[in-house]
Amino acid sequence: MTELDTFPKLLVDRAKRYADRQANREKEFGIWQSWTWAQVAAEVEQFACGLLAMGFERGDKLAIIGDNRPRLYWSVAAAQSLGGVPVPTYQDAVAEEMQYVLEHAGVRFVIAENQEQVDKVLEVADRCPLLEQIIYDDTRGLRGYDHQRLSSFVTVQERGRELLAKKPQAWHEEIAKGKGSDDGIILYTSGTTGKPKGVVLTHENMVVTAVNSIEFEGLREDEETLAYMPMAWVGDHIFSYAQAYVAGFCVSCPESTDTVMTDLREIGPTYFFAPPAIFERLLTNVMIRIEDAARLKQKLFHYFMGVAKRVGTRILDGEQTSFTDRLLYRLGDLCVYGPLKNTLGLSRVRLAYTAGEAIGPEIFDFYRSLGINVKQLLGQTEASVFITIQRDGEVRSDTVGPPAPGVEVRIEDSGEVMYRSPGVFREYYKNPQATAETKTPDGWVHTGDAGFFDDEGHLRVIDRAKDVGKLTSGAMFSPKYIENKLKFFPHIKEAVAFGNDRDHTTVFINIDLEAVGNWAERHGIPYGSYQELAAHPEVYKMVHDSIEQVNRDLAADSHLASSQIKRFLILHKQLEADDGELTRTLKVRRRIIADRYRMLIDALYSDQERCHVDTEVTFEDGRKGKISADLQIRDTQTFQPTAAAN
């Protein structure tokens, strides 16, 4: 593998070795189209030579904007072929967010999926002085545009074919110039604490990491996976690009974000990744369907899920169980688990990962009890994903496993987790200060996570180091742990806990509009908006009961019994990335929320029962508006620590 040290070199090799095997699929107009490895190599060659003919030079940056599309993945390989650096951006970013990346990275060329993305680039083009060419994939709606610096993907390929007619070896000659130490991609972080940072990863970072992880998990060229996560996110780049090129497996792209679940069922992936938010959403959909089912089906579901909860994970891990339990589990698989996995599109999954932030243990155990081999890993953009990873047969909900192959991990005296590996990033682009603050001269990287190794050598992450705090009593306060327990309930979409340097814990709640809306319809409760539904007394009661259940669980935890929730409110709006409250990868921006809703937090720590709030919101088209509401504040019951907690 040493001579295959860049992805374009790997592509040329795969085009020879797996010429007729499928490399990519895409669903369009309800029909799956496919390309073999040989066809993908030809497509990349033509596009790369088209870029070359347009003046693309070594070191140039190619911004990639859009949903998961084969042509956009081919653009990554094309830019790398020429010694350029692809810079994927989040497709749902507003124009101003996009401008920051285009300007900061010094982008000369952009490839955009469609008219929507082209319009956003054109809106900020005058503020990006280095930007020269915009290439688009989907031609719909763009015929009447000024094409002085607009070109279609097909047009660029035509120019590539013209160049190849004169210089047949042009592509291969450019590929031969590449080295594993070359910059392979710049991925911008989600920016939970400020402006996103451009993480520079080399080809070697990603190739070695992909090789190690493939060997560890035994991934093969016949794996099937669905690419639906943002291309700007490091997980998608590793799972849908780097590992695919190294192992030679097929990556499919859904028709749209709205059809992902349908397309997932049709593809039936063997290898799957989803952040906790996706697994939470899938579970919410399951519970909604069960609530709508006939009484007999509900009883069957709850009975056999009880069996699965008792023995499912033990069977998956190869542990000994009684003949009766195995028989009951087999019956459950026929009646419940099998049909449920088929509905979710996870029937063929051999390996599934979740990462990005902590997943609630109840949610994690739910999937594993069905026989789905879901494993947790600790990953970062700066690590080319893998820091720790769980081994088969050693999977637990409260750890993220031992260090991944080739990775060293240590715990600082402060409790912070640090690592060193072949996947460690080169630098933050144009930000030497941040690089020096994050990476030591000898290659150790600060994760920002607080954790410890247990007796079996598995890492247990408590929370983000900056988020772990203490109540005024001195008891530990871990907001993410509390929030994950709340989000297990299908009617709670998001929770934000407060308590550091306070006497007790309080929370903001976002209800899940789909789940609670379904419940409201079944109970004949009319509503006209999220705000109206969130304020309904019955919704408040439902959330109140869930919080008290979480308090009972916390009472049994010796570390967190003091963190039981004493007061809560249901927010009048959903937390949104467009409003800066969430990152583009749906992580809570605690500092922004604390600043924006300071009045509400103060009210939670007073004796007020209501609080008025005015909030500015951003609509999808970029317009600003305002939402006003009088929010209810409710007290909840707390419980004495149980014997297990003492």
N, C-alpha and C positions, 0 to 999 in steps of 0.2 A: 504493500500500500504506500511505501515511501515515495515512489515516483508519482503517485496520484495524490499530490498534495494541494490541489485546488479543485474547486467544483467543476469548472469547465473541463479539466483533464478527466475527472470522474465521469462526466457526461459522455465524452468521446469513448471512454472505455465501456460504459454501459450500452451505448449505441451499438457496439460490436458484440459484447457478451450477451446482452439481453435484447437483441435487435427487434424481435417480434413480440416481446412481452409488453403488456400495457404499462405505460408510465403515468399517464394522466387521463382523467375523465372530466367532463363537464356536462351538466344538464342544461339544456336550452330548449325552450318551448316544449317542455315535458319529455324530451328525448335525450338519452345519454349519448354523447359523442366521446370517442376515445382516440388516444394517440400512443403509438408504441415509442420505445426509447429511441429507435432510429428516426422516427418522425419528429420527435421532440428535438433531437440534435439538429435536424435539418431546419426546423423552425427557428431555433436559437441562432444557428449559423447565418441565416438570411437576415434576421433582425440585427444581429451584431454587426454584420458587414454594412447594413443600411446606416446604422449609427456611425460607423467608421467613415462612410461616404459623406455624412453630414457634419463631420468635423469633431466627433467624439474622441477625446484623447485620454491617455493613461492618467489616472488620478482624478478624472472628472467624476462628478456626482450625478447619479440618475435618481430622481425622486419617483417613488412608485405609490400611486394613490388609487385605492379602490377595494372592492370586495375580492374574495379569493377567486382568481381567474387564471387558467393555464397561461395565457399570454403574459400576465403580470409576473408569474413565476419564471417564465422564459426570459423576461426582461432582466431579472436578477442575474441569471446565468450569462446573458448577453453582455451586460455591463462588466461583469467579472472577467469575461473572455478578453475584453479589451484593456484590462488593468484598471477599470473604473470601479467606483464604489456605489452600490445601490443604497438608497435611503428610503425605506418604506415609511409612510406616514399613516396615521389613523384616518380611515375613510370618513368617520363621523365628526372629525374635527371641523370647527368653524374656520372661516377664511383667515382670521387673525392668528389662530393657533398654527395653521398651516404656514403662514408667512414666516413665523419665527423659525421653523425648521428649515424652510427653503433658504432663508437668508443666512441663518447661522451655519448651515452646512455648505453654503456656496454652490448651490445647485445650478447647473447649466441646462440640463435636460430634465423634462418631466414626462412620465407616461401616466395618463389618467384613464380610468375605466370608462367614463361616460360624460355626458353633457354636464351633469351636476358637478362632477369634480373639476372639469375644465373651467366651468364658470367661477368656482372658488379660486382657482389658480389665476385666472384672468383678473379677478377682483383685486388681487394683491401683487400682480406682476410688476407694476410700476415701482413697487417698494423692494423688489428683488433685483438689483442691478445686474447680477451675473446670469439671470435666467434668459435663455435664448430660444429654446425649442420646446413646444408642448406636443406630445404625441398622444393620440387617443385610440382606445380599443373599439368601443361601440360608437358607430357613426350616427345613430339616431339623434336628430335635432341639431346637428352641427353643420349642415350643408351651407347655410347662409352666413357662417362665421368668416371673419377675415383670416385667410389661410397663409398669410405671410410667415407666421411662425407656428402654424398649426399643421400637423400631418397625421394621417391615419396610420395605424400599425401596418396595414397592408401596403400602403405607399412606401413606408420605410423598408419593408421587406423587398419591394420591387427594386428599390435603389440598391439593396444588398445583392440581389441577383445580378444586377448590372455590373457591380464591382467584382463579383465572383467570376463572371464571364471573362473578365480581364485578368484577375488574379485568383485562380482557383484555390490556392493554398493560404489566402489571406487570413482566414479565421484560425487555422491551425498554427500559423506562424505567430499570431498574437497570443494564442493560448500558451505556446511554448515559452513565451517570455515571462509568464506568471510564476510566482513562488509561493510556498505555503506561508511565508512570513508577510506577504502582501496584505494590506487591508482588504477584508472581504465584504464587510457590511458596516453601516452605522445605524444603530437602533436607538431611538430616543426613549428614555425612561418615561414613566407615566407622570412624573412630577408631583408627588404627593406633598412635597414641602416647598415647591418653588418652580422655577423654569425647568423644563425637561433638559436632561443632559444627554449628549450624543455619545453612546457607548461604541467604541471602535473595536470590532472583533476581527481577527485575522482568519484567513482560510485554515491555518493550522489549528487555531483555537477550536473551530467548529468541526473540522474533519476528525481530529483526534478524539474529541468529546463524543462525536457520533459513533466512531469505531468502538470506543470503550463501552458505551451504553448498549450498542447493538449486541456485542459479545456477552455482556452481562445478562441481558434479557433473552438472548437467543432469537432475536428478530431475523426474519427470512425475507427473501425476495418475493414471496407470495403473500405478504401481508397486505391488508386493505385498510386504508384510513380515509377519513373525510376531513378536508381542510375548510374550517369555518370560522376559526378564530382570526383576529386582525393580523394582517401580514406584518404590521409594524411591531408585533409582540414577539419576543425572542422564542417563546414556546412554539409558535407556529413555524418560525424559521427553522428551528431544530427538527421538529417532528414532521413537518410537511415538505421540507426542502433538504436539509443536511442529511438526516437519516435516510430519506428516500433515495438520495443520490449515492450514498455509501452502500446501503443494503440492496437497492434496486427494486423497491416495492412501488405499488401504484397509489397515487394520491388523487382523490376525486374532489371536485369542487361543486357545491350545491348550486341550484338555479338562482336562489336568492336567500336572504336572511329569513324570509317568511316561510321558506319550504325546507329548512334544515332538518326538521324532525321527519318529514316525509322522505326526504332524500337519504337520511340516516337509515331508515328502515329498508329502503331499496338497496342500498349498498351493503348493509350488514357488515360493518368494519370488524376486523380482528384486533385492531390496535386503535385505541381511542384516548383522547385527552379532553378533559373539561375542568375548568376552574370550579371552585366550590359553588359559585353563583349558578352555574349551569346545572350541577347536580341538585341543587336546591330547587331550581325551576322544574326539573323533571319530576322530582318527588311531589312538588305542589300539584302538578298536572295529574299525577297518579291519584292523589288524595281527592282531588276534585271529581275524577271519574268514579271513585269508590262511593263518594257521597251521592252521586247520581244513580248508582246501581241499585238493583232490586235487593230486598232485605236478605234473601238467601245468599246472594253473591257477596254481600257485605260480611255476613257471618263466616262464609268460607274464607274470604280474604283475611279477616282478622284472626281466625283460628290457625290457618297455615302460616301466616306471618309470625304468629307466636312460636310455632315450631321452628321456623327459619331463624328467628332471633335466638332461640335456645341452642340450635345445633348447626345452623347453616355455615357460619364462619369456621367452625371446627372441621366440618366435612371438607370445605374448600382448602383448608390448610393441611389436610391429610391426617387429622387426628382420629383417634379411636372413638367411635360412638356405638351405641347399642343397635342391635338389629331392628328393634321397634322404631327407634328414632330415624334410622336410615330409610325404613319403609315409609314412614309418615312423610319424610322429606321428599321421597320419590313421588308420592301421591301429590304432595304440594307442588312439585315441579310440573306435574301433568295438569293440575287444575288451576294453579295460580302463577307460580314463578315463571314457567315457560311462556305462557301467553303475555305476561307482564313484560318480560324481557323483549319479546317480539314487538310489542307495542312501542317500547322505548327505542327499538332499533339496536339492542345490545345483545342479541341472541348469540352472535358468533364471537363476541369480544373475548380474546385470550389474555389481553393485557390492557389495563386502563390506568391512567395517571390522573391525579389531581394535585394542584399546586397553585401558587400565587398568593394565597393566604390560607389560614387555618380553616379546615372544614370541621363542622360540628360532628362530634363522635357518633351521635345518633344517626345522622345522615350517612356517614361513612359506613357504619355497621349495617345499615339498611341494605345498601347495595351489595356488600360482601355476603350478607346472609342469603341473597338471591343466587349466589354462585358466580357473581361477577368479580373478577380478580382486579379490584381497584386498589391501587397502592399510592401512598403519599410520597412526595419528594420535596426537599427543600431546594429551591432554585432561585437564580438571579440572572438578570440580563448580563451582569458583569462576569458571570461564571459560565457563559454559554449554556445556561440552565442548571446543570447538575452539580449539586453540592453533597447532598445525601440522598439515599434511595433505599426503599425497603426491599428486603430479600423475600422471595416466595417462602411461605411457611413461617415467616417472622414478621407478619404484618399486624400492627396494632394501631388503634385510633389515636393514641396519645403520644406517638413518636413519629419521626420522619425517617427513621432508619439510620444505619451506619453510613460513614462516608462512601460516596460513589467511587467507582474504579478510578484510580489515578488521582484522587483528591485527598488532601490532608486537611483535617479540621482540628481546631483547638479552641478552648474556652478561656477568655481573658479573666483576670481577677475580678473585673467588673461584671462578669457574667455574659459578656458579648461573645457571639459566635464569630470566629474568623476562619478563613479557608485559603488554601493555595492549590492550584491545579493547572493542567495544560490548557484549560478553557478560560483562564483569567484574561480579561480584556487588556488591550494594549494601553488605552487611555480614554479619558473623556475628551471628545473633540474640542479643541480650542479652549480647554479649561484645565491648565496644569495645576492650579490650586486645588480644585476638587479631586483631581487624580491623586495628588499627594496626600490629601486628607483621607482618601478611601483605600489606596493601595500603598503598602510599605515598599521600601527599596528592594527588599528580598522577596516580593511577590505575594505577601499575605494581604487579604482583602477583608475589610470590615463589612459585616452583613447588616449591622444595625439591629439584629435580632438577639434577644436574651434567651439563653437556654442552658442545658446541662446534659451530660451523658449519663444514662442509667447503668445499672450493673451489667447489662448485656451489651453495652457499647452502642446503644441506640440513642440518637439525639432527640431530646424533647425540647421543643421551642415553646417558651411561655407566651411570648408576645413580642411586638416590636420593642426594642430596648427603650426607645424614647416614650413609648406609651405605657409601659409598666410603671405603676406608681404605688402610692400608699395612702390609705385613709388616715385621718388625723389620729386614729388609735394606733397606727403603726402597722396595721394589717395590710397584706399585699392587695393591690387592685389591678386586675388584668382585664381591660375592657373587651378585648377581642374574644376572650373565652366566654364572657357573659353574652356578648352579642351573638356568637355562634349558637349557643344554647337556645336563644330566643328565635333565631332564624330557622330552627328545626320545624317550628309550627308553620304550616302552609299558608296561614293568613298573615304572617309577618315576613315582609320582604327585606327590610333593612332595619337595623337598630344601631343607635349610637349611645354608648354608656359614658357617664361622667361620675367622678368620685375622687380623683387624685387631689390630695390635700383637703378633702371634704370629710364631713362626719359620716356620710352614707352615700350609697349609689343611687343615681337616677338615670332614666333613659328617655331618649326620643325614639318613637316607633314610626316606621313607614308600613302601612298595610299593603298587602299584595292585591292590587286592583282586580286581577282575574279571579283569584281564589275567593276573595270577599264578595266580589260582584256576583259570582256564581252562587255563593251562599245566600246573598240577599234576594236573588231571583227565586231560589227555592223556598224562601220564607216569606215571599210576597212583600218585601221591603223595597219601596221605590227610591231611586236616587238619581240625581242628574249630573253628578260630577264626583271626582275623587274626593274633593273637599267635603262635599255633603255626606258621602258615605263614611269618610274617616271620622266625622263628628257624631255619627249615630250612636245613641246610648247602647244598643245591643252590640255594636262593634267594640265599643269601649269595654263592655263586660267580657267579651270573648278574649280581648287582649289582656284584660285584668286577670282572668283565670289562668292564662298561659304564663304570665309573669309570676303568679303565685306558685305554679308548678316548678318553674325554674328556681324560685327561692327555696322550695323544698329540697331540690337537688343540690343547691349550693350549701344548704345547711349540713349536708353530709360530707362536704369537702373541707378538710382541716385547714387548707390554705385560703379558701375563699368563702368560708361561712360568714365572715363579716361583710362580704360584698353583696349581700342580698339587696334587692331593689326596693326602695321605700316609696318612690314617687315616679310617675311617668306621664307623658302626654303623647298624643298621636299628632304628628305634624300635618299641616293643612295642605302640603304638597309633597310630591315624591322628590327625593334627592336626585339631582340630575348632574351629569357631566357638563352639559351646556351651561349650567349655572355655576360651575366651578366647585360643586360640592362633592363630586366623585371624579376620580381619574377616568381616562378613557378605557382603562381595564377594570373599572367599577370598584376601585378601592376608595374608602371613605377618606376625605381630606379633613381630618379632625380640626386642624387649626382654623381652616376657613369656616367650618361649621360653628366652631366655638365663637369666632368673631361675629359671624352673621347673625347668630341666634343667641347672643349674650343675654338679651332681655329674657328669653325663655328659660335659659339655664338659671338665671337669678331667681326667676319665679318658682322654678322647681325646688330651690333651696330656701323658699320662704313659706309663709302659710297661705299664699294665694291659691284660689281654686280656679281662677281663669286668668288668661293673659291675652291682650290684644297684640297682634303682630302684622306688620306690613312688609312684604317681601317682593323684591324685584326678581322677575323671571325672564329667561331668554327663550323665545320661540324658535322652531326649527329653521325659519327663514332668517334668523338673526335679529328680528325685532324684539324690543324690550317691552315688558308689561309689568303690572303689579297685582299681587294677590293680597287681600286683607282677610283676617280671620280672628275670631275670639276663641282661643283654644282652652279646652277643659284640662285641668290637672287633677290626677287621681292618686290617692294613697293606696298602697298595697300592704298586705300582711307579710310580716317576716316571721321566721321560725327559729326556735332554739337549736343550736348545733346539736346534732345527734351523737350517739355514742361513737359512731364511726369517725366523727370529726374530732374527737377529743384524744 
